[in-house]
Amino acid sequence: MLFVAWLAYSRFRIVIPLRDKTMPSVFAALDRSFRLINGVPTYVLTDYVPRNIIRLLCPA
């Protein structure tokens, strides 16, 4: 699994490999990414990955 954080205003991306999608792993990746950017953004938006996969496989 890859955890990808993208700061839209600066086009800065953080990619962190994860062993699984458990809550502790995701929180650790969030913590790591916030420490790399030296702060916490006001909003954190998540993406629904299966929807994007379906769009790639079955474009309407």
MARBA-3410 file (N, C-alpha, C, O; in Angstrom, 1 decimal):
60
0.8,-1.2,0.0,0.0,0.0,0.0,0.9,1.2,0.0,2.0,1.3,0.6 ~ 0.4,2.3,-0.7,1.1,3.5,-0.7,0.2,4.6,-0.1,-1.0,4.7,-0.5 ~ 0.7,5.4,0.9,0.0,6.5,1.4,0.6,7.7,0.7,1.8,8.0,0.7 ~ -0.3,8.5,0.0,0.1,9.6,-0.7,-0.5,10.9,-0.2,-1.8,10.9,-0.1 ~ 0.3,11.8,0.2,-0.2,13.1,0.7,0.2,14.2,-0.4,1.3,14.2,-0.8
-0.8,15.0,-0.8,-0.5,16.0,-1.8,-0.9,17.4,-1.3,-2.1,17.6,-1.0 ~ 0.0,18.3,-1.3,-0.3,19.7,-0.9,-0.6,20.4,-2.2,0.3,20.8,-3.0 ~ -1.8,20.7,-2.5,-2.3,21.3,-3.7,-1.7,22.7,-4.0,-1.3,23.0,-5.1 ~ -1.5,23.5,-3.0,-1.0,24.8,-3.2,0.4,24.9,-3.6,0.9,25.9,-4.1 ~ 1.2,23.8,-3.3,2.6,23.8,-3.6,3.0,22.7,-4.5,4.2,22.6,-4.9
2.1,21.8,-4.8,2.4,20.6,-5.7,3.4,19.7,-5.0,4.2,19.0,-5.7 ~ 3.5,19.8,-3.7,4.5,18.9,-3.0,3.8,17.6,-2.6,2.7,17.6,-2.0 ~ 4.4,16.5,-2.9,3.8,15.2,-2.6,4.7,14.4,-1.7,5.9,14.5,-1.7 ~ 4.0,13.7,-0.8,4.7,12.8,0.1,4.2,11.4,-0.1,2.9,11.2,-0.1 ~ 5.0,10.4,-0.4,4.6,9.0,-0.6,5.3,8.2,0.5,6.5,8.1,0.6
4.4,7.4,1.2,4.9,6.6,2.3,4.4,5.2,2.1,3.2,5.0,2.0 ~ 5.3,4.2,2.0,4.8,2.8,1.9,4.2,2.3,3.2,4.8,2.5,4.3 ~ 3.1,1.6,3.1,2.4,1.0,4.3,2.3,-0.5,4.1,2.2,-1.0,3.0 ~ 2.4,-1.2,5.2,2.2,-2.7,5.2,0.8,-3.1,5.0,0.5,-4.1,4.4 ~ -0.1,-2.3,5.6,-1.6,-2.6,5.6,-2.4,-1.3,5.7,-1.8,-0.2,5.8
-3.7,-1.5,5.7,-4.6,-0.3,5.8,-5.2,-0.2,7.2,-6.3,0.3,7.4 ~ -4.5,-0.7,8.2,-5.1,-0.6,9.6,-5.0,0.9,10.1,-4.2,1.7,9.6 ~ -5.8,1.2,11.0,-5.9,2.5,11.5,-4.5,3.0,12.1,-4.1,4.2,11.8 ~ -3.8,2.2,12.9,-2.5,2.7,13.4,-1.5,3.0,12.3,-0.7,3.9,12.4 ~ -1.5,2.2,11.2,-0.6,2.5,10.1,-0.9,3.8,9.4,0.0,4.6,9.1
-2.2,4.0,9.2,-2.7,5.3,8.5,-2.3,6.5,9.4,-1.9,7.5,8.9 ~ -2.6,6.4,10.7,-2.3,7.5,11.6,-0.8,7.7,11.7,-0.4,8.9,11.8 ~ 0.0,6.7,11.6,1.4,6.9,11.6,1.9,7.6,10.4,2.8,8.4,10.4 ~ 1.3,7.2,9.2,1.6,7.9,8.0,1.2,9.4,8.0,1.9,10.2,7.5 ~ 0.0,9.6,8.5,-0.4,11.0,8.7,0.5,11.8,9.6,0.9,12.9,9.3
0.9,11.2,10.7,1.9,11.8,11.6,3.2,12.1,10.9,3.8,13.2,11.1 ~ 3.7,11.2,10.2,5.0,11.3,9.5,4.9,12.5,8.4,5.8,13.3,8.3 ~ 3.8,12.5,7.7,3.6,13.5,6.7,3.5,14.9,7.3,4.0,15.9,6.8 ~ 2.8,15.0,8.4,2.6,16.3,9.1,4.0,16.8,9.6,4.3,18.0,9.6 ~ 4.8,15.9,10.1,6.1,16.2,10.6,7.0,16.7,9.5,7.9,17.6,9.6
6.9,16.1,8.3,7.7,16.5,7.1,7.4,17.9,6.6,8.2,18.6,6.2 ~ 6.1,18.3,6.7,5.7,19.6,6.3,5.7,20.6,7.4,5.4,21.8,7.2 ~ 6.1,20.2,8.6,6.3,21.1,9.7,5.0,21.8,10.1,5.0,23.0,10.4 ~ 3.9,21.0,10.1,2.6,21.6,10.6,1.5,20.7,10.2,1.6,19.7,9.5 ~ 0.3,21.2,10.6,-0.9,20.5,10.2,-1.8,21.4,9.4,-2.1,22.5,9.9
-2.3,21.0,8.3,-3.2,21.8,7.5,-4.5,22.0,8.2,-4.9,21.2,9.0 ~ -5.3,23.0,7.7,-6.6,23.3,8.3,-7.5,22.2,7.9,-8.4,21.8,8.8 ~ -7.5,21.7,6.7,-8.4,20.6,6.2,-7.5,19.5,5.7,-6.5,19.7,5.1 ~ -8.0,18.3,6.0,-7.4,17.1,5.4,-8.5,16.4,4.7,-9.5,15.9,5.3 ~ -8.4,16.3,3.4,-9.4,15.6,2.5,-8.9,14.2,2.2,-7.8,14.0,1.7
-9.8,13.2,2.3,-9.5,11.9,1.9,-10.1,11.6,0.6,-11.0,12.2,0.2 ~ -9.6,10.6,-0.1,-10.0,10.2,-1.4,-10.6,8.8,-1.3,-10.1,7.9,-0.6 ~ -11.7,8.5,-2.0,-12.3,7.2,-2.1,-11.7,6.4,-3.2,-12.0,6.6,-4.4 ~ -10.7,5.6,-2.9,-9.9,4.9,-3.9,-10.7,4.0,-4.8,-10.5,4.0,-6.0 ~ -11.6,3.1,-4.3,-12.4,2.3,-5.2,-13.1,3.1,-6.3,-13.2,2.6,-7.5
-13.6,4.2,-6.0,-14.3,5.0,-7.0,-13.4,5.4,-8.2,-13.7,5.3,-9.3 ~ -12.1,5.7,-7.9,-11.2,6.1,-8.9,-10.8,4.9,-9.7,-10.5,5.0,-10.9 ~ -10.7,3.7,-9.1,-10.3,2.5,-9.8,-11.5,2.2,-10.8,-11.2,1.8,-11.9 ~ -12.7,2.3,-10.3,-13.9,2.0,-11.2,-13.9,3.0,-12.4,-14.2,2.6,-13.5 ~ -13.5,4.3,-12.2,-13.4,5.2,-13.3,-12.4,4.8,-14.3,-12.6,5.1,-15.5
-11.3,4.3,-13.8,-10.2,3.9,-14.8,-10.6,2.7,-15.6,-10.4,2.6,-16.8 ~ -11.3,1.7,-14.9,-11.7,0.5,-15.6,-12.9,0.6,-16.5,-13.0,0.0,-17.5 ~ -13.9,1.5,-16.0,-15.1,1.6,-16.8,-15.4,3.1,-17.0,-16.3,3.6,-16.3 ~ -14.7,3.8,-17.9,-15.0,5.2,-18.1,-16.4,5.3,-18.7,-16.8,4.7,-19.7 ~ -17.2,6.2,-18.1,-18.6,6.4,-18.6,-18.5,7.4,-19.7,-19.6,7.7,-20.3
END
